[in-house]
Amino acid sequence: MKQLLVTGGAGFIGSNFIEYMLDHQSYQITNIDAFTYAANEEYIKKFNEVPHYRLIKGDISKEDELERALDRQYDAIINFAAESHVDRSINRADQFYESNIKGTLNLLYAVLEKKANRLIQISTDEVYGSLDKFTAPFTEKSPLKPNNPYSASKAGADLLVRSFVQTYKLPLIITRCSNNYGPQQNKEKFIPKVITNAMKGEPIPLYGDGMNIRDWIHVSDHCRAVHFVLERGVPGEVYNIGGHEERTNIDVIKAILKYLRKDEALIEYVDDRKGHDRRYSIDFTKINTELGWEPKVQFEEGIIETIKWYQNQGQLGGNDG
């Protein structure tokens, strides 16, 4: 059985990826997570019953804590671990650089020291910066132009990965994905905040004019894409992962309010976020043509599933994080 080290596996995307892999593949999975505010401890408890899964509480930016997980030879490291909330990075960026850059560097050293055969760096479309309404989507050849401290830290990590490919010829791959959504996402993120505020009848803050555009992808499609890269990806390459589901923020809110039968008067326009990117759009032709992946979940279907999950959490009195 192949050994897989998943970092940040208690977070939204990482935990979904572990569930996907346990359901579909025969890997021995080690999950290392620092258990910050964004971790979902309740959700990952069910993995403890799986014999080929283990959990290590540790911060990958701290070498001694990471070392606890490096007690075996891994076929691959999948690096989901990251501080990712833009507003938090604007208020204070220190932790973003500790986790996103120093943590990635420690993992690169682990591969260099042959504790893992390869690494897949999970990045973001935000490293490319912003597009206007009529510009073609980002490709893997687009320059990195991050506009906030979070995306700058991810771009810095990507450049570190590239440097280790060029300098040491290590088998490393970068994936850059558009905005994820789905069940179990932390309530500070855009879609969960809209859903939970609407359910409670509370105001829904909307930055600026609400016309900022994001390309949305269901988390299950992202997990499948990472699996495709793990099994078929070419070392040294970058793969963009998109949903082909561009929506303005105001349209996403209105769709959620319509489904919940809530009044649009709940929308509360607030001052725009500093450095707020206008539009993200991903061209995923490369991963489609070279690896055979494409998204399956349409936004209209995925958003209803997501809303129902949060409704169920509210009925159960559960944690929506």
N, C-alpha and C positions, 0 to 999 in steps of 0.2 A: 504494500500500500504506500503510495507516494505521500511525502510529508509536505504540508502547506502551512506557512506562518501567515496569519491574517492579522494585521495591525488595525486597531480601532474597530474591532469586531463587535463591540457593544453599542456602537453608534448606528444611525439610521441605515446607511447603505451597507456598511460592513456586516451588520447582523442579518440583513436580508441576503447578502451574498453567502454567508455561512449557511443559512437555511437552504438556499438554493443548492449549494454544493453537497450538503448532507443528504438532500433529497434525490440528487441526480448523479452524484459521482462517488467513487470510492477513494477518498483522501483521508489521511490522518490529519486533522486540523488542530493547530494550536492558535488560540485567540489571545493576543496581548492587548490590553486596553488600560488606559490610565483612570478610567471612570470619573471623568469630569461631569459637569452638569448635563451634558448632552447624551450621556450613556443611558441606556435603557436596561437596567439590571433585571427587571421583572420579565422582560421579553426573552432574554437569553438564558433564563434559568432552565428552560426545557431542553437546551442543548446538553446540559450536564448528564442527562440520561443516556446519551449516545456514547458508546465505548470508544469510538475513534475521534473524540473531541476532548480538548482540555482547555481550561481558562487560566491565564496568568495575569494577575493585576500588576501592571507596570507601565511606566512612561518611557516611550522609545527615545525621548530626548535625554534621558538619564542613562548613561552607559551601564551602570551597575544593575539597573532594573531591567534593561533590555537583555543583559547577559543571562538572566534567569531563563529566558526563552530560547537562548542559543545553545541548548544542551544536546542538540541533535543536528543532523544534516538535513536541510530542507531542499526539496525540489524547487520551490519558489516562495518568494515573499510577495504578498499583495498588500501594498501600503495604502490603506484607507484612512489611517490615523491623521487627523488634521483639525485645527481650529478653523471654522468655516463661516462664522457669522459676520457679515460685512460691518454691520453697525458696531459690533463689539471691537472690531479691528480699528475702526475710526476713533473710538473712544480711548483705546489703549492697545497698541500693536505688539507689545513685548512677547506675550504668550504665543502669538502667531508665528513669530520667528523662532522661538524655542521649539515648538512642536513641528511646524511645517518645514523648517530649514535644518535645524540641528537634528531633529528626529530622522529626517530623510538621510542626512549625512551619516548618522550612525548605522543605518540600514545598508548604505552603500559600502561602508567599511566591512560589514558582516559578509557581503557578497565578495568583496575583495579578499577577505580572509578565508574564503571558501566554506563559510558556514551555511551558505545557500547558493544554489546553482544559478539563480537569476532573480530579478526583481521586476514587478510591474508597479509603476508609480501612477496612482490614481490622481489625476489633476482635474482641471476645470476649464471651461471655455472662457472664463473671465480673464485668463492670462492674456487673451488676444485684445482685450480692451473693448471698445464700443463701435457699433456700426450705425450709420444712418438708415433710414427706411428703405432706400433704394440700392444700397451696396450689396454685392454678392456675399453669401455666407462665408464664414471662416473655413479655410482649409488648413491642412497640416503645414502648409508653406506660409501661412499668415505670420507676420512678425508679432512678437510678444510686446504688448503695450498696456500693462496693467495700470488701472486708474485708482485703486484703493489699496490700503496696506495688506488686506487679506490676499487679493489677487497678486500683489507684488511678492508676497511670501511664497505663494504657490509657483509663480514664475521663477523665483530664485531657486526653488527646489528642482524644478524642471531643468534649469541650466546646470545645476550640480549633477543631475543624472546624465545629461548630455556630455558633460566634461568627463565623467567616469567611463562613458562609452568610448570617447575619443582617446583618452589618456591610457586607460587600462584595458580597453577592448572587452569590457564586461557585457554580458548578455542582458541588457536592460531595455525595458519598453515603457513608453509613456502613453496613457490614455487621457483624453480631454473630453469631458462630458458636459452636456447642457444641463439645465435645471431639473433636478429630480423631484418627484412627488410620490406619494403613496402612503399606505398605512404605517403607523409607528414613527412618523417623523416628529421631531421636537417641535413643540407648539410655538417657539419663537420664530420659526420659519414662516414664509409668506402664506402659503396655502393653509397649513394648520391653524395659523392665527386667524385667518379669515373665517374658517369653518367654526372654530371654537367661539370666537367673538359673536358670530352670527347666531349660533345655537343659544348663547346666553342673552341675546338681544343687546349686546354692548357695541359701542362705536367701533368701526373698522377703519383704522388709519390708512390713508393712501397718500404716498409721496407725490408731490408735484401735481402734474395734470393727469396722472394715471395712464399716460400713453407709452410708458416704457414697455418694450417688447422683450419677452423671454421665449426661448424654445424649450418646451416641456417634454420630459421623458419619464415614463413610469419606472420606478426603481427596479421592477422585475426585468424590464428590457435592458437596463444598465447592467444588472447582474449577469444576464445571459451574454452580453457583449464582452464583459471581463472574462468570462469563461472561454469564449471564442478566442480571445487574445492569449489567454493562458495556454490553450491547447494548440493554437495555430499561428500565433503572432510571430513576427520576424524580429529577432534581437536588433536593437538600435533604432527601431522605427517608432513613430508616433501615430496613434489612431484616434481620430475624432469620433465621438459617439453622440448622435443627436436623435431627437424624436420626430423631427419634421412637423412640429406642432407649435408654431409661433402664435402667441396670444399677447395682447396688451394686458397690463395689470388690471385695468378697469373692467375689461371683458371677462377675466378670470373671476373677479369678485362678483360681477353680475350673474355669471353662470351658477356660482355657488348659492347666491341669494335666491335665485329663481328656483333652484331645486329644493331649497329649504323653505320656500314660500315666505321669505323675509323681505321687508321693505328696503328699497335702495337708500332710504333716508339714513340708514345705519352708516353709510359711507361718510367718512370724515376726512376731507382733504387737509393735509398737513404740509409744512415746509419741506421742500425736496431734500433728499439725502445729499450730503457732500460727495462730490465725485460720482454721482449716480449715472451709471452707464445707460445709454438710451436703448440700445438693442443688442441682443445676442442672437446669432443664427449659425447653426453648424451644418457644414457639408460633410456627410458621412459616407461619401462615395467610396473612399478607400477601403474602409472596413467591410463595406457591402460587397465590392467587387473582388477583393483579395481574400477575405475570410468568410464571406457568405452570410454575414449578419445583417439583419434589418429589424426595426422595432415592430412589435405586434400589437401593443395596447394603444388604441386610439384615446385621445384625451377625454372625449365625451364619456367613454366607458370607464376609464381609470379614475376620473374625478368623482363619479358617483360611488364607485367602490370605496374610495378614500373617505368621502363624506359619511358613508354608512359605517365605516370603521370607527370614526370619531363619535358618531351618534351612539354606537354600541358601547364605547368606553364610558360615555356620559351616563348611560343607563346602568352600567355596572359599577359606576363610581371609580373607574380605573384611572390609571396614569396615562395621559395622552401624549407624553413625551417619548 
